[in-house]
Amino acid sequence: MSVTATPAYGSTGVFFPELEEHWLMDEAAWVAHRDSEATPDEATEYVTTRRDRLEFLTGMQIMGLLVDREGEVQDPKPQQLQVVDTLAAGRTIDGILMPRRSTKTATILAVIIGRCASRPRRNSAFTLATTGLKAREKFGKEVLDVIETVYPDKKTRPVKVSRQAGAEAITFANRSVFSVHAPIGDNFRGSAYDEVFIDESGRAKPEMTEDLLAAIPPTLDTTDGQFIIAGTADKFRTGNLLYEVVFVKAGELGAAILRYNAPDSTSEEELADWEPTEEHPRANVRALIEKHHPGVAPGNLTDIEAVRRNFRLQPRQKFIFEYLGIFGDEGTANTLIKPELWAKTLIPGGLPENPGRFSLAIAIHPDGLWASAMAAWHHTLEPLDLVAVALDQEGAERETRIAIGVLHHQQGTKGFWQEVLLLARTHKVPIVYDSASQAAAVEVAALEKAMPAPELKPAKTIDVRQGATKLLKLLDEGGLAHWPQDRLDGAAAVATKRAIGTYGGFGIGRPKDQPDADVTTLEGGTLALQFLDDVTEFVDPSDLFSF
């Protein structure tokens, strides 16, 4: 439906009577359009009201975004409605992680401008988590320039535009103000705000994050206002404003979250090329973009081929940050396993006595301080397990997970190869080891001299990477099973990502300040996961010793 809106003025501010007839003012139509295309990777809750819908359309009208460059009527995109309804939920802290070319910035600006236009005496602010100059430039380009272009005649312009250096703002007839500030806490202290919007928040350094988080929330106390933090991923996590709000402190802050991003478990092999090739058979960047970028749906905002060109032209890591939302690891210990996911996949009690066929892998600390033998197998949850994980449903098909468990662990390596040899002979399984580990090579040399020698399976670097990736994917999907074992739980609590390769590949690592840390149970566990499908010979459980 075509809508030609002209401003009118009332006691509370500017409004556009024609927008009352816009097709998106119908709640059912709004919800259907909002949910018609991409599904976010996380969305806390959506709320839609007539006032919020009208205010958003008002902001879009003031910014000239209800028509395209040729002057033809265009509708807001579904992901824009998702942003609107996330903010309409009214939570004080709001984290929006979306890729480039998904129109998140324009949408948030439209919400704030529409609110200022409709509600009197609002005080709203904008900044970038970079520099004050960059913030002023972006506010000038995306707000002031746009409004002056849409309404070149000052007499009919629905807002007053101020371009005084350092005090750029738009002011409404109802005394509402939307201004730009430098990203410094002292610029916000002492005022009361209805909205503070920090764009490019993934660029905030730790000291800026600390300063802004200390200064801005108190300015919202008396207004029931909102602190809106939006952006794309960047090269570091610890102290990153966007990462802290969206991933680390969301629960503590009670934050509203809307995010589109590929998971941390995305492997280097998946990121190696746009689509599978003979050289990179596991590559699938195109599929990742189609799943995690809301703007590439047909007729939405951008063309998948345009994104492909950027994939070819941009530095690969920059593309991964900005289009796939995977944060980098620079300057951070980057703890590998989220405690809440580890806890969710815990099965109470002891290891099952007879797991059936399983894979066996060993791992040794580089200095020989610790050594572990680990198993991985397909585990069908028993009735007591189902009760423990709230899955006990009458007549329901039993759930099968991939399990890992510690078969043997010791300090040092004395006698380790004999323990591993006994396990291999007893359970009739090959021994997997990291072929790049010098510490493992010493134990393998001893095993090779045994009579008869066990079957040995060397793991390549790609196996180390893929095993670690499998662990994270199983955790993300709730497909892992593990039992309370101190050495395994301890490793999960401290393990970090150890960078391997160019595009975010990783294995199990130790914290930089804890070189003696014992993560051998996880190192061995991920190798066992990687080689589980290679275990083809069925072993009768009755032939197995108890774990």
C-alpha positions in Angstrom: 0.0 0.0 0.0 1.4 3.4 -0.9 1.6 5.9 1.9 2.4 9.6 1.2 2.9 11.0 4.7 3.0 14.7 5.6 3.8 16.0 9.1 1.2 17.3 11.5 1.8 18.8 14.9 0.0 18.2 18.2 0.5 18.9 21.8 2.9 16.0 22.2 4.9 16.3 19.0 5.0 15.6 15.3 3.0 12.8 13.8 1.9 11.6 10.3 -1.8 10.8 10.1 -1.4 8.7 7.0 0.8 6.3 8.8 -2.2 5.2 10.9 -3.4 3.4 7.7 0.0 1.7 7.0 -0.5 -2.1 6.6 2.0 -2.8 9.3 -0.1 -1.0 11.9 -2.2 -4.3 11.9 -0.7 -6.4 14.7 -1.2 -9.8 12.9 0.4 -8.4 9.7 3.3 -7.0 11.7 4.0 -10.3 13.4 3.6 -12.4 10.3 6.1 -10.1 8.4 8.5 -10.1 11.4 8.6 -13.9 11.5 8.6 -14.4 7.7 12.3 -14.8 7.0 15.4 -15.3 9.0 15.4 -16.7 12.5 17.8 -15.1 15.0 20.4 -17.2 16.7 19.1 -15.7 20.0 16.1 -13.5 20.7 15.1 -13.0 24.3 11.5 -11.8 23.8 9.4 -9.8 21.3 6.7 -7.3 22.3 4.6 -5.3 19.9 2.2 -2.5 20.7 0.4 0.0 18.5 2.4 2.8 19.9 5.7 1.1 19.2 4.7 0.2 15.7 3.6 3.8 14.9 6.7 5.4 16.5 9.0 3.2 14.4 7.1 4.0 11.2 7.2 7.7 12.2 11.0 7.5 12.6 11.3 5.7 9.3 9.2 8.5 7.7 11.3 11.3 9.1 14.5 9.6 7.9 12.9 9.0 4.4 13.3 5.2 4.7 9.7 4.3 3.7 10.7 5.0 0.1 13.7 3.7 -1.9 16.2 5.7 -3.9 13.8 6.0 -6.9 11.1 7.3 -4.6 9.1 4.1 -4.7 7.3 2.9 -1.5 9.3 0.3 0.3 8.4 -1.7 3.4 10.6 -2.3 6.4 12.5 -5.6 6.4 11.5 -8.5 8.8 14.7 -8.2 10.8 14.0 -4.5 11.4 10.7 -5.5 13.1 12.7 -8.0 15.2 14.8 -5.1 16.5 11.8 -2.9 17.1 10.0 -5.6 19.2 13.2 -6.4 21.1 13.5 -2.8 22.2 9.7 -2.6 22.8 10.1 -5.2 25.6 11.4 -2.3 27.6 14.5 -3.9 29.2 17.1 -1.4 30.5 20.0 -3.0 28.7 19.7 -4.1 25.1 22.4 -6.0 23.1 22.0 -6.2 19.3 24.6 -8.2 17.4 23.9 -8.3 13.7 26.2 -8.4 10.6 27.0 -5.7 8.2 24.2 -4.8 5.8 21.4 -5.9 8.0 20.1 -2.3 8.7 20.4 -2.5 12.5 21.8 1.0 12.9 19.1 2.7 10.8 16.4 0.7 12.6 17.6 1.7 16.1 17.9 5.4 14.9 14.3 5.2 13.6 13.0 3.9 16.9 14.7 6.6 18.9 13.7 9.4 16.5 10.1 8.1 16.3 9.9 8.1 20.1 11.3 11.6 20.3 8.8 12.8 17.7 5.9 11.3 19.6 6.7 11.7 23.3 7.5 15.1 24.7 10.7 16.2 26.5 12.8 13.1 25.7 16.5 13.2 26.0 18.3 10.7 23.8 22.0 10.3 22.9 24.1 8.6 20.3 27.8 7.7 20.2 30.2 5.3 18.6 32.6 3.1 20.6 35.5 4.6 18.7 36.1 8.3 18.9 34.0 11.4 19.3 34.9 12.6 15.8 33.8 9.4 14.2 30.5 9.5 16.2 29.8 13.1 15.0 30.6 12.1 11.4 28.3 9.1 11.5 25.5 11.1 13.2 25.9 13.8 10.6 25.8 11.4 7.7 23.1 9.0 8.9 20.8 11.5 10.8 21.4 15.1 9.9 22.2 14.7 6.2 19.3 12.3 5.7 16.7 14.6 7.3 17.9 17.6 5.5 17.7 15.7 2.2 14.2 14.4 2.9 13.0 17.8 4.1 15.1 20.5 2.3 12.7 23.3 3.3 13.3 24.3 7.0 9.8 25.5 7.2 8.3 22.1 6.6 11.0 20.1 8.3 9.6 18.2 11.3 12.7 18.7 13.4 15.3 21.4 13.9 18.8 20.4 12.8 21.8 21.7 14.7 25.3 21.4 13.3 27.3 23.3 15.8 30.6 21.5 16.1 30.6 19.3 19.2 26.9 19.9 19.7 25.2 18.3 16.7 21.6 17.4 17.5 18.0 17.3 16.3 15.4 19.1 18.3 11.7 18.5 18.2 8.8 20.9 18.7 7.8 18.9 21.8 11.2 19.8 23.3 12.6 16.3 22.8 16.3 16.2 21.8 18.5 13.6 20.1 22.2 14.5 20.3 25.6 13.0 19.7 28.4 12.7 22.3 32.0 11.4 22.4 32.3 7.9 24.0 33.5 9.3 27.4 31.6 8.5 30.6 31.9 12.1 31.9 29.9 13.3 28.8 26.9 11.4 30.1 27.1 11.8 33.9 24.9 14.4 35.5 22.1 14.0 32.9 19.0 11.8 32.7 18.5 10.0 29.4 15.6 8.1 27.9 17.8 6.3 25.4 21.6 6.0 24.9 22.6 4.2 21.8 26.2 3.1 21.4 26.9 1.8 17.9 30.0 -0.1 16.8 30.2 -1.3 20.4 32.3 -4.3 19.3 35.1 -1.8 18.9 35.1 -0.7 22.6 38.4 -1.4 24.4 38.3 -2.6 28.0 38.9 0.8 29.5 36.1 2.3 27.4 33.8 -0.6 28.3 34.4 -0.1 32.0 34.0 3.7 31.7 30.7 3.6 29.8 29.1 0.8 31.8 29.9 2.7 35.0 28.6 6.1 33.7 25.5 5.4 31.5 23.2 3.0 33.4 22.7 5.4 36.3 21.5 8.1 33.9 18.5 5.9 33.1 17.4 5.4 36.6 14.8 8.2 36.8 13.5 7.8 33.2 13.1 4.0 33.0 15.3 4.5 29.9 17.2 2.1 27.7 20.9 1.5 27.1 21.2 0.2 23.5 24.4 -1.5 22.6 24.8 -2.6 19.0 27.5 -3.6 16.5 29.4 -6.4 14.9 32.1 -8.7 16.3 35.7 -7.7 16.6 39.2 -9.2 17.2 39.0 -9.4 21.0 36.5 -10.5 23.7 37.6 -9.7 27.2 36.5 -6.2 27.9 34.7 -5.8 24.6 31.4 -3.9 25.4 29.3 -5.9 22.9 30.7 -9.3 23.8 30.4 -8.6 27.6 26.8 -7.6 27.3 25.6 -10.2 24.8 27.5 -13.2 25.9 29.0 -12.7 29.4 26.7 -10.5 31.5 23.4 -10.8 29.7 21.8 -12.9 32.5 23.3 -10.8 35.3 22.1 -7.6 33.6 18.7 -8.9 32.6 19.5 -7.7 29.1 17.3 -8.1 26.0 19.4 -9.8 23.3 18.9 -10.1 19.6 21.8 -11.7 17.8 22.7 -13.2 14.4 26.1 -14.9 14.4 27.8 -18.1 13.5 28.8 -20.2 16.5 32.3 -20.3 18.0 32.4 -24.0 17.1 32.6 -23.1 13.4 35.7 -24.8 12.1 38.6 -23.4 10.1 37.7 -25.9 7.4 34.2 -24.4 7.1 35.7 -20.9 6.8 38.3 -21.8 4.2 36.2 -21.0 1.1 32.9 -19.8 -0.1 31.6 -23.2 -1.1 33.1 -26.8 -1.0 35.9 -27.3 -3.4 38.3 -30.2 -4.1 40.9 -28.4 -2.0 38.4 -27.5 0.8 35.7 -30.1 0.8 34.2 -28.9 4.1 34.1 -25.2 3.2 30.6 -23.7 3.5 30.8 -19.9 4.1 27.8 -19.4 1.8 25.6 -21.7 3.8 26.8 -19.9 7.0 25.9 -16.5 5.6 22.5 -17.7 4.4 21.8 -19.1 7.9 23.2 -16.3 10.1 22.8 -13.1 8.0 19.2 -11.8 7.9 19.8 -9.4 5.0 20.5 -11.9 2.3 17.1 -13.4 1.9 15.7 -12.8 -1.6 14.2 -9.3 -1.8 15.5 -8.3 1.6 18.5 -5.9 1.7 21.5 -7.2 -0.1 22.4 -9.9 -2.6 24.2 -13.0 -1.7 26.6 -12.3 -4.6 27.5 -9.0 -3.1 28.5 -10.7 0.1 30.5 -13.2 -1.9 32.5 -10.4 -3.5 33.2 -9.0 -0.1 34.4 -12.5 1.0 36.9 -12.4 -1.9 38.0 -8.8 -1.4 38.1 -8.3 2.4 40.8 -9.7 4.7 39.4 -13.0 5.7 39.4 -12.3 9.5 37.6 -9.0 9.0 34.9 -10.7 7.0 34.5 -13.3 9.7 34.1 -10.6 12.3 31.7 -8.4 10.4 29.6 -10.8 8.4 29.6 -14.0 10.6 29.8 -12.4 14.0 32.6 -14.6 15.3 34.7 -12.7 17.8 38.5 -13.1 17.7 40.8 -14.2 20.4 43.3 -11.4 20.6 44.4 -10.3 24.0 42.3 -12.8 25.9 42.7 -16.2 27.5 39.5 -17.1 25.7 38.1 -19.8 27.9 36.9 -22.6 25.7 33.9 -24.1 27.5 30.9 -22.2 28.8 30.2 -23.5 32.4 26.4 -23.5 31.8 26.7 -25.7 28.8 29.1 -28.1 30.5 26.7 -28.3 33.5 23.7 -29.0 31.2 25.4 -32.1 29.7 26.4 -33.6 33.0 25.0 -37.1 33.8 25.0 -37.8 37.6 26.6 -40.9 39.0 29.5 -43.0 37.7 30.5 -44.0 34.2 28.5 -46.9 32.7 30.0 -50.3 33.2 29.7 -51.5 29.7 29.7 -48.8 27.0 29.9 -51.2 24.0 32.4 -50.1 21.3 34.4 -47.0 22.0 37.4 -45.1 20.8 40.5 -44.7 22.9 42.8 -41.7 22.8 45.8 -40.6 24.9 47.2 -37.1 25.7 50.3 -36.1 27.6 51.3 -32.7 28.9 54.1 -31.2 26.8 56.5 -31.4 29.8 55.2 -34.9 30.8 53.5 -33.5 34.0 50.1 -35.2 33.3 48.9 -38.1 31.2 45.3 -39.3 30.3 43.6 -42.1 28.5 40.1 -41.1 27.3 37.2 -42.9 25.7 34.3 -41.7 23.5 31.2 -43.7 22.7 27.5 -43.5 21.8 25.5 -43.5 25.0 21.8 -44.1 25.3 20.4 -42.3 28.4 19.0 -44.6 31.0 15.7 -43.9 32.9 17.6 -42.4 35.8 19.6 -40.2 33.4 16.4 -39.1 31.8 15.0 -38.0 35.1 18.2 -36.2 35.9 18.1 -34.2 32.7 14.4 -33.6 32.7 13.8 -35.8 29.7 11.7 -38.6 31.3 8.7 -38.8 29.0 6.3 -41.8 29.0 6.8 -43.8 25.8 9.3 -41.3 24.4 12.2 -42.6 22.3 15.4 -42.7 24.4 17.9 -40.0 23.7 21.4 -41.0 22.5 24.4 -38.7 23.1 28.1 -38.9 22.4 29.9 -39.5 25.6 33.4 -39.0 26.9 35.0 -40.3 30.0 38.4 -40.7 31.7 39.7 -44.3 31.7 43.0 -43.5 33.2 44.8 -40.4 34.5 48.1 -40.0 36.3 50.7 -37.4 37.3 53.8 -37.9 35.3 54.3 -40.6 32.7 55.9 -43.5 34.6 54.2 -46.7 33.7 51.6 -44.9 31.5 52.2 -46.8 28.3 51.6 -50.1 30.2 48.3 -48.9 31.5 47.3 -47.8 28.0 48.4 -51.1 26.5 46.3 -53.0 29.0 43.2 -50.9 28.1 43.8 -51.4 24.3 44.2 -55.2 24.6 41.3 -55.6 27.1 38.9 -53.6 25.0 40.3 -54.5 21.6 40.5 -50.9 20.4 43.3 -48.9 18.6 45.1 -46.1 20.4 44.7 -42.6 19.0 47.5 -40.1 19.6 48.5 -36.6 18.5 51.3 -37.2 15.9 52.6 -33.6 16.5 53.1 -34.2 20.3 56.7 -35.0 21.2 55.5 -36.2 24.7 53.1 -38.6 23.1 55.8 -39.8 20.7 57.8 -41.1 23.6 54.9 -43.3 24.8 54.1 -44.4 21.3 57.7 -45.6 20.8 57.3 -47.8 23.9 53.9 -49.1 22.7 55.4 -50.0 19.3 57.9 -52.4 21.0 55.2 -54.3 22.8 54.6 -58.0 21.7 52.1 -58.0 20.1 52.1 -54.2 19.4 48.6 -52.5 19.6 47.1 -50.8 16.7 48.1 -47.1 16.7 46.3 -44.3 15.0 48.2 -41.0 14.5 46.0 -37.9 14.6 46.9 -35.1 12.2 46.6 -31.4 12.9 43.3 -31.3 11.1 42.0 -34.0 13.5 43.1 -32.0 16.5 41.1 -29.0 15.2 38.1 -30.9 14.2 37.9 -32.8 17.5 37.9 -29.5 19.4 35.2 -28.2 17.1 33.1 -31.3 17.6 33.3 -30.9 21.4 31.9 -27.3 21.1 29.2 -28.3 18.7 28.0 -31.1 20.9 27.9 -28.7 23.9 26.0 -26.1 21.9 23.5 -28.7 20.7 23.2 -30.5 24.1 24.5 -33.7 22.4 27.3 -34.5 24.8 27.3 -36.7 27.9 29.9 -36.7 30.6 30.0 -37.8 34.2 31.4 -36.1 37.4 35.1 -36.7 37.1 37.4 -34.3 38.9 40.1 -34.2 36.3 37.7 -33.8 33.4 35.7 -31.1 35.2 38.9 -29.3 36.1 40.1 -29.3 32.6 36.8 -28.0 31.3 37.0 -25.1 33.8 40.4 -23.8 32.7 40.9 -25.0 29.0 41.4 -22.2 26.5 41.5 -22.1 22.7 44.9 -22.8 21.3 45.1 -21.1 17.9 45.9 -23.4 15.0 46.0 -22.2 11.5 44.8 -19.0 9.8 41.0 -18.6 10.0 40.2 -19.2 13.6 41.2 -22.9 13.8 41.9 -24.1 17.3 42.7 -26.9 19.6 42.7 -27.4 23.4 45.1 -25.1 25.2 46.2 -23.9 28.6 45.9 -20.5 30.1 48.9 -18.4 29.3 49.6 -17.8 33.0 49.1 -21.6 33.9 51.6 -23.5 31.7 51.4 -26.5 34.1 47.6 -26.7 33.9 46.2 -30.2 33.3 43.9 -30.3 30.3 45.0 -33.7 29.0 41.6 -35.2 29.7 40.0 -32.7 27.2 42.8 -33.1 24.7 42.4 -36.9 24.7 38.6 -36.6 24.8 38.5 -34.5 21.7 40.7 -36.9 19.8 38.5 -39.8 20.9 35.5 -37.9 19.6 37.2 -37.3 16.3 38.0 -40.9 15.8 34.8 -42.4 17.2 33.3 -43.1 13.8 36.4 -45.1 12.8 35.7 -47.7 15.4 34.0 -50.3 13.3 34.5 -53.6 15.1 31.6 -54.3 17.5 32.7 -55.5 20.9 30.2 -57.4 23.1 29.7 -55.4 26.3 30.0 -58.6 28.3 33.6 -58.8 27.2 34.5 -55.4 28.6 35.9 -54.6 32.0 34.0 -52.0 34.0 35.2 -48.4 33.5 
